[in-house]
Amino acid sequence: MHSVLLVDPNTQASEIMRRMIDWNELGFDIQACANDPRDALTLLRSQRYSIVLLNIKRLQFQGLQLCGQIRQFSRVPIIVVGGDHDFELAKAALTYQVNDYLADPVQPSDLIASLKRMSREFGGRAGIDPQLLATIPWKRRPQASIIDVVKKYVQDELHQSISLKKISDALHFNCAYLGQKFKNEEKMSFNEYLLQQRMEKAKRLLEQTDMRIYEIAGHVGYTEIDWFYKKFKQYTGISANEYRKQALVTA
């Protein structure tokens, strides 16, 4: 079930939006409502949502500012509800990289179509198990939570093709922001961390198993053996074969 944060200063309008369609049938659930941008930001920083549905008609420039503030730290999809045929408002909203713009009053068919487009987009974000998020106690550790998620994903999927862009898209985070946050907390870039994890695991496999080197390369995410040889030598200063021989001598 995809969670929705509804942002609208009008409580009655929020209730109308709740009753407009069968959200659950479409795979969505309005999990929280915020009456002003400050409450919305607080909720977004403490809880993960799949979509933000924002009534910009009533908030006007406060709503536009909220879109900009969200985009400073998250890539969560934003659906904006605006004035009917309000071209200038729609154009301004698009500069903040909102995902869809619906004219007000919203027609149920338009809202359903927009949510279905979001569902298709979510379906294309393959590669990250949603259950992974549930294993991280991020409410208890808000400052490090997202980095914990990134590192756990790397550990669990080291044999796969991994990129920060892939992870940031799945978590609805701005890739540049997530990369900078990772570097600030880990004192190395994401790519440096990924290489470190791949090479350290390769070293352990060379020391502790009889696996062939091409098998080890596959276990740490390399489909091209020559590229693995090159990266391993750059990282350790010696070839994988030499490393194994030295490990056997010192064992």
MARMI-496536 format. One record per residue: x, y, z of N, C-alpha, C in turn; residue number from 1. Coordinates in steps of 0.05 Angstrom, whole numbers, plus 5000, padded with zeros to 4 digits. Layout:
# MARMI-496536
   nX   nY   nZ  caX  caY  caZ   cX   cY   cZ   k
    X    Y    Z    X    Y    Z    X    Y    Z NUM
...
This chain:
# MARMI-496536
   nX   nY   nZ  caX  caY  caZ   cX   cY   cZ   k
 5017 4976 5000 5000 5000 5000 5018 5025 5000   1
 5013 5043 4981 5028 5068 4979 5016 5089 4998   2
 5033 5101 5014 5023 5121 5034 5022 5149 5021   3
 5002 5164 5029 4998 5191 5018 4997 5211 5041   4
 5012 5233 5037 5010 5256 5055 4993 5277 5041   5
 4970 5284 5052 4952 5304 5040 4957 5331 5054   6
 4963 5352 5039 4969 5378 5050 4947 5398 5040   7
 4930 5407 5058 4908 5425 5051 4900 5440 5077   8
 4899 5466 5076 4892 5481 5101 4862 5479 5107   9
 4846 5469 5088 4817 5467 5092 4810 5438 5099  10
 4801 5435 5124 4795 5408 5134 4772 5396 5119  11
 4752 5412 5112 4729 5401 5097 4738 5392 5069  12
 4756 5407 5056 4765 5399 5030 4782 5373 5032  13
 4797 5370 5054 4812 5345 5058 4793 5321 5060  14
 4771 5325 5074 4752 5303 5077 4739 5296 5051  15
 4733 5316 5035 4722 5311 5008 4741 5295 4991  16
 4767 5302 4993 4787 5288 4978 4789 5259 4987  17
 4787 5254 5013 4787 5227 5023 4765 5209 5012  18
 4741 5222 5009 4717 5207 5001 4713 5206 4970  19
 4729 5221 4956 4725 5224 4927 4728 5198 4912  20
 4748 5182 4920 4754 5156 4906 4759 5135 4926  21
 4760 5110 4917 4768 5088 4934 4798 5085 4933  22
 4811 5098 4951 4841 5099 4952 4853 5071 4954  23
 4841 5055 4972 4853 5028 4977 4851 5010 4953  24
 4830 5013 4937 4827 4997 4913 4850 5003 4893  25
 4860 5027 4894 4881 5036 4876 4909 5030 4888  26
 4909 5020 4913 4935 5014 4925 4946 5037 4941  27
 4930 5057 4948 4939 5081 4963 4924 5084 4989  28
 4936 5098 5008 4924 5103 5034 4932 5130 5043  29
 4913 5148 5049 4920 5174 5060 4926 5170 5089  30
 4952 5170 5095 4961 5163 5123 4962 5188 5141  31
 4964 5212 5129 4967 5236 5146 4957 5260 5130  32
 4947 5280 5145 4939 5305 5133 4954 5328 5148  33
 4962 5348 5133 4975 5371 5144 4960 5396 5136  34
 4956 5414 5155 4941 5438 5150 4959 5462 5141  35
 4984 5460 5146 5002 5481 5137 5029 5469 5129  36
 5046 5484 5114 5071 5474 5104 5090 5465 5126  37
 5090 5478 5149 5108 5470 5171 5102 5442 5181  38
 5076 5437 5184 5068 5410 5193 5075 5389 5172  39
 5072 5397 5147 5079 5378 5125 5109 5371 5125  40
 5126 5391 5129 5154 5386 5130 5162 5368 5154  41
 5149 5373 5177 5155 5357 5201 5148 5328 5195  42
 5124 5323 5183 5116 5296 5177 5135 5283 5157  43
 5143 5298 5137 5160 5286 5116 5188 5279 5127  44
 5197 5293 5147 5223 5287 5159 5222 5265 5179  45
 5198 5257 5188 5196 5237 5208 5184 5211 5198  46
 5172 5212 5174 5158 5189 5164 5162 5188 5134  47
 5164 5164 5122 5167 5160 5094 5139 5158 5081  48
 5135 5175 5060 5110 5174 5045 5116 5168 5016  49
 5096 5156 5002 5100 5150 4974 5093 5174 4956  50
 5074 5190 4965 5065 5213 4949 5057 5236 4968  51
 5062 5261 4959 5051 5284 4972 5029 5296 4953  52
 5005 5299 4964 4983 5311 4949 4978 5338 4961  53
 4984 5359 4946 4985 5387 4956 4964 5404 4942  54
 4947 5417 4958 4927 5436 4947 4940 5463 4947  55
 4952 5470 4924 4967 5495 4921 4948 5519 4917  56
 4923 5513 4909 4904 5535 4904 4900 5551 4930  57
 4897 5537 4952 4892 5551 4977 4918 5562 4990  58
 4940 5549 4985 4966 5557 4997 4981 5577 4980  59
 4975 5577 4954 4988 5596 4935 5019 5594 4938  60
 5032 5617 4943 5061 5618 4943 5073 5603 4967  61
 5058 5600 4988 5067 5582 5010 5070 5553 5000  62
 5051 5546 4983 5052 5519 4972 5075 5515 4953  63
 5081 5536 4936 5104 5534 4919 5130 5533 4935  64
 5131 5548 4956 5155 5548 4974 5158 5520 4986  65
 5136 5508 4994 5137 5481 5006 5148 5461 4985  66
 5140 5463 4960 5151 5445 4939 5182 5448 4938  67
 5191 5473 4939 5220 5478 4938 5234 5467 4962  68
 5222 5470 4986 5234 5459 5010 5236 5429 5010  69
 5214 5416 4999 5214 5387 4997 5237 5378 4979  70
 5240 5391 4956 5260 5383 4936 5288 5387 4946  71
 5292 5401 4968 5319 5404 4978 5329 5379 4991  72
 5310 5361 4999 5320 5337 5013 5306 5311 5003  73
 5286 5313 4986 5271 5289 4978 5261 5291 4949  74
 5259 5267 4937 5248 5264 4910 5221 5251 4911  75
 5207 5252 4933 5181 5241 4936 5163 5254 4915  76
 5147 5238 4900 5129 5249 4880 5109 5269 4892  77
 5105 5291 4879 5086 5312 4888 5065 5315 4867  78
 5039 5312 4875 5017 5318 4858 5004 5344 4868  79
 5002 5364 4851 4992 5390 4859 4964 5394 4849  80
 4946 5404 4866 4920 5412 4858 4919 5442 4857  81
 4912 5454 4834 4913 5483 4831 4887 5494 4820  82
 4886 5520 4815 4863 5533 4805 4857 5524 4776  83
 4832 5524 4768 4824 5516 4742 4836 5535 4721  84
 4852 5523 4703 4865 5538 4681 4884 5560 4691  85
 4895 5556 4715 4914 5576 4726 4941 5570 4715  86
 4947 5580 4691 4971 5573 4677 4996 5582 4692  87
 4996 5606 4702 5020 5616 4716 5027 5600 4741  88
 5006 5592 4755 5011 5575 4779 5022 5548 4771  89
 5010 5537 4750 5020 5511 4741 5049 5513 4731  90
 5055 5534 4717 5083 5537 4707 5102 5540 4730  91
 5094 5556 4750 5112 5559 4773 5116 5533 4788  92
 5094 5517 4790 5097 5491 4804 5116 5473 4790  93
 5115 5473 4763 5132 5455 4747 5161 5461 4751  94
 5168 5486 4757 5196 5493 4762 5207 5479 4787  95
 5189 5471 4805 5197 5456 4829 5196 5426 4825  96
 5194 5417 4799 5195 5389 4792 5173 5373 4805  97
 5148 5385 4805 5125 5369 4814 5119 5348 4793  98
 5107 5326 4801 5102 5304 4783 5076 5305 4767  99
 5057 5320 4778 5031 5323 4763 5017 5348 4774 100
 5000 5359 4757 4984 5383 4764 4956 5378 4756 101
 4937 5380 4775 4909 5375 4771 4893 5401 4775 102
 4876 5407 4756 4859 5431 4759 4838 5427 4781 103
 4831 5449 4795 4811 5448 4816 4786 5461 4805 104
 4762 5450 4810 4757 5426 4826 4767 5400 4812 105
 4779 5383 4828 4790 5358 4817 4768 5339 4809 106
 4771 5327 4786 4752 5307 4777 4763 5279 4786 107
 4746 5262 4796 4755 5236 4805 4771 5221 4783 108
 4762 5223 4758 4776 5209 4736 4804 5219 4733 109
 4808 5246 4736 4835 5257 4734 4853 5248 4757 110
 4842 5247 4781 4858 5238 4804 4865 5209 4801 111
 4846 5193 4793 4852 5164 4789 4873 5160 4768 112
 4872 5175 4746 4892 5172 4724 4919 5180 4734 113
 4921 5201 4750 4946 5210 4761 4958 5189 4780 114
 4942 5178 4797 4951 5157 4816 4960 5132 4802 115
 4946 5125 4780 4955 5102 4765 4982 5106 4751 116
 4986 5131 4742 5013 5137 4731 5035 5134 4752 117
 5029 5143 4776 5048 5140 4798 5053 5111 4804 118
 5032 5095 4803 5036 5066 4809 5054 5053 4788 119
 5050 5061 4763 5067 5049 4742 5096 5058 4746 120
 5100 5082 4755 5127 5092 4760 5140 5076 4783 121
 5124 5071 4804 5135 5056 4827 5142 5028 4818 122
 5126 5016 4800 5131 4990 4790 5156 4988 4774 123
 5165 5010 4762 5190 5010 4747 5215 5012 4764 124
 5211 5018 4789 5234 5021 4807 5241 4995 4819 125
 5250 4977 4803 5258 4950 4812 5285 4951 4825 126
 5290 4931 4843 5317 4928 4853 5320 4932 4883 127
 5301 4946 4896 5302 4950 4924 5278 4937 4937 128
 5282 4919 4955 5261 4904 4968 5248 4923 4988 129
 5221 4929 4986 5208 4946 5005 5211 4937 5034 130
 5214 4911 5038 5217 4901 5066 5243 4910 5078 131
 5262 4918 5061 5288 4927 5072 5284 4952 5089 132
 5265 4969 5081 5260 4993 5097 5250 4987 5125 133
 5235 4966 5127 5223 4959 5153 5243 4949 5172 134
 5266 4940 5163 5286 4929 5181 5304 4950 5194 135
 5301 4975 5186 5318 4997 5197 5302 5013 5217 136
 5312 5015 5242 5298 5030 5262 5302 5061 5259 137
 5292 5072 5236 5299 5099 5230 5284 5120 5247 138
 5261 5112 5259 5248 5131 5276 5264 5136 5302 139
 5279 5116 5309 5296 5118 5334 5322 5132 5328 140
 5331 5132 5303 5357 5144 5296 5353 5162 5272 141
 5338 5184 5276 5331 5201 5253 5354 5213 5239 142
 5376 5219 5251 5399 5232 5238 5414 5214 5220 143
 5415 5188 5225 5431 5170 5209 5413 5150 5194 144
 5387 5152 5196 5370 5131 5186 5373 5126 5156 145
 5373 5147 5140 5374 5142 5111 5401 5130 5103 146
 5422 5138 5116 5448 5127 5110 5450 5098 5119 147
 5436 5091 5141 5434 5063 5149 5421 5046 5127 148
 5399 5057 5116 5385 5043 5095 5403 5039 5071 149
 5417 5059 5063 5435 5058 5039 5457 5036 5044 150
 5469 5037 5068 5491 5018 5074 5480 4989 5076 151
 5457 4986 5087 5445 4959 5089 5439 4948 5061 152
 5429 4966 5044 5423 4957 5016 5449 4948 5003 153
 5470 4963 5006 5496 4956 4994 5505 4929 5004 154
 5503 4924 5030 5511 4899 5041 5495 4875 5031 155
 5469 4880 5029 5451 4858 5020 5452 4852 4990 156
 5459 4872 4974 5458 4870 4945 5485 4873 4932 157
 5506 4867 4946 5533 4872 4936 5539 4857 4910 158
 5524 4835 4905 5529 4819 4881 5514 4831 4857 159
 5498 4852 4861 5482 4864 4840 5495 4889 4830 160
 5484 4900 4808 5492 4926 4798 5480 4947 4817 161
 5497 4964 4828 5488 4984 4848 5496 5011 4839 162
 5479 5031 4843 5486 5059 4839 5470 5076 4858 163
 5482 5098 4866 5468 5117 4884 5443 5127 4871 164
 5443 5131 4845 5419 5141 4831 5396 5121 4834 165
 5402 5096 4831 5381 5075 4834 5370 5075 4862 166
 5387 5078 4882 5378 5078 4909 5362 5103 4915 167
 5372 5126 4907 5359 5152 4913 5332 5154 4900 168
 5329 5143 4876 5303 5143 4862 5283 5126 4878 169
 5291 5103 4887 5274 5085 4901 5265 5097 4928 170
 5283 5112 4941 5277 5124 4967 5265 5152 4965 171
 5261 5162 4940 5250 5188 4935 5268 5210 4946 172
 5294 5207 4943 5313 5227 4952 5327 5240 4929 173
 5335 5265 4931 5352 5277 4911 5379 5264 4912 174
 5389 5255 4889 5414 5240 4888 5438 5256 4898 175
 5439 5281 4890 5462 5298 4898 5461 5303 4928 176
 5437 5308 4939 5434 5312 4968 5442 5287 4983 177
 5433 5264 4974 5439 5239 4988 5469 5233 4986 178
 5481 5239 4963 5510 5234 4961 5526 5252 4980 179
 5518 5277 4982 5532 5295 5001 5527 5287 5030 180
 5503 5279 5036 5497 5270 5063 5514 5245 5070 181
 5516 5227 5051 5531 5203 5056 5561 5210 5061 182
 5572 5228 5045 5600 5236 5048 5604 5250 5074 183
 5586 5266 5083 5589 5281 5108 5589 5261 5132 184
 5573 5241 5130 5570 5222 5153 5591 5200 5153 185
 5599 5191 5129 5617 5168 5127 5646 5177 5121 186
 5650 5202 5115 5677 5213 5109 5689 5201 5084 187
 5672 5191 5066 5680 5181 5040 5656 5183 5021 188
 5661 5183 4995 5638 5184 4977 5624 5157 4976 189
 5600 5157 4965 5585 5132 4962 5601 5112 4945 190
 5612 5122 4923 5627 5104 4905 5652 5092 4918 191
 5665 5109 4935 5688 5099 4950 5679 5077 4970 192
 5657 5082 4983 5646 5062 5002 5639 5036 4987 193
 5626 5039 4964 5618 5015 4949 5642 4999 4941 194
 5662 5013 4931 5687 4999 4923 5700 4985 4947 195
 5701 4999 4969 5712 4987 4993 5698 4962 5001 196
 5672 4962 5001 5656 4939 5009 5660 4916 4990 197
 5661 4922 4964 5666 4901 4944 5693 4888 4948 198
 5714 4905 4951 5741 4894 4953 5746 4880 4979 199
 5735 4889 5001 5739 4876 5026 5726 4849 5026 200
 5702 4847 5014 5689 4821 5012 5706 4802 4994 201
 5716 4813 4972 5733 4797 4954 5757 4786 4968 202
 5769 4803 4985 5793 4794 5000 5786 4771 5019 203
 5763 4774 5032 5754 4752 5051 5749 4726 5036 204
 5737 4728 5013 5732 4704 4997 5757 4691 4987 205
 5777 4708 4979 5803 4697 4970 5817 4683 4993 206
 5814 4694 5017 5828 4683 5040 5814 4658 5051 207
 5788 4657 5051 5773 4637 5066 5759 4616 5049 208
 5760 4618 5022 5746 4599 5005 5764 4589 4983 209
 5755 4568 4969 5769 4558 4946 5755 4567 4920 210
 5738 4587 4922 5724 4596 4898 5743 4606 4877 211
 5736 4601 4852 5752 4612 4830 5748 4643 4829 212
 5768 4656 4818 5768 4685 4819 5745 4697 4804 213
 5737 4684 4782 5714 4695 4767 5688 4692 4783 214
 5687 4671 4800 5664 4668 4817 5663 4689 4839 215
 5686 4695 4849 5688 4716 4870 5680 4743 4857 216
 5690 4748 4833 5682 4773 4819 5652 4776 4817 217
 5639 4755 4810 5610 4755 4808 5596 4760 4835 218
 5607 4748 4856 5596 4752 4883 5598 4780 4893 219
 5616 4796 4882 5619 4823 4891 5610 4843 4869 220
 5595 4834 4850 5582 4852 4832 5596 4859 4806 221
 5616 4843 4798 5630 4848 4773 5624 4827 4753 222
 5613 4835 4730 5607 4816 4709 5630 4813 4689 223
 5649 4832 4690 5672 4830 4672 5697 4825 4689 224
 5709 4802 4685 5732 4794 4702 5755 4812 4700 225
 5760 4823 4676 5783 4841 4672 5780 4866 4688 226
 5755 4876 4690 5750 4900 4706 5754 4895 4736 227
 5746 4871 4744 5750 4863 4772 5780 4862 4778 228
 5796 4849 4760 5825 4848 4764 5837 4876 4767 229
 5828 4894 4750 5839 4921 4750 5832 4936 4776 230
 5807 4934 4785 5799 4948 4809 5812 4936 4834 231
 5815 4909 4834 5827 4896 4857 5856 4905 4860 232
 5871 4905 4838 5899 4913 4839 5902 4942 4847 233
 5884 4959 4837 5885 4987 4845 5880 4990 4875 234
 5862 4974 4886 5855 4976 4914 5876 4965 4932 235
 5888 4941 4925 5906 4928 4943 5936 4931 4935 236
 5941 4938 4910 5968 4941 4901 5980 4916 4890 237
 5965 4893 4892 5974 4868 4880 5950 4855 4866 238
 5956 4835 4850 5935 4821 4836 5920 4802 4854 239
 5896 4794 4846 5880 4775 4862 5895 4749 4866 240
 5908 4739 4846 5923 4714 4849 5946 4717 4869 241
 5960 4739 4868 5982 4744 4887 5971 4747 4915 242
 5948 4760 4918 5937 4763 4944 5930 4736 4956 243
 5918 4719 4940 5911 4692 4950 5936 4676 4959 244
 5957 4678 4942 5982 4663 4949 5993 4673 4975 245
 5994 4700 4979 6004 4711 5004 5987 4703 5028 246
 5961 4701 5024 5943 4693 5045 5948 4664 5053 247
 5954 4647 5034 5960 4619 5040 5986 4616 5055 248
 6006 4633 5048 6032 4631 5061 6030 4640 5090 249
 6014 4660 5096 6012 4671 5123 5991 4657 5140 250
 5976 4639 5127 5954 4625 5142 5966 4605 5163 251
